[in-house]
């Protein structure tokens, strides 16, 4: 599944999430689905906190977060 947001694209499967940021530097963030937490209630943030990586990304809206939760098969906290 590909989700467009104002900073780039989120590419998600049942096993991983890849975020590609637009812009000159073309940053890519990647994490396994097990390391991803989704924070809702207006925050709309993807959080990755594991031994290999620590990062977070704010999404544009709750709908994007719900689409990601459905694809990953996880809940929104």
Secondary structure, DSSP 8 states (H G I E B T S, - for coil): -EEEETTEEEEE-SSEEEEEE-STT--EEEEEGGGEEEE-TT--EEEEESSS-EEEEE-S-HHHHHHHHHHHT--B-
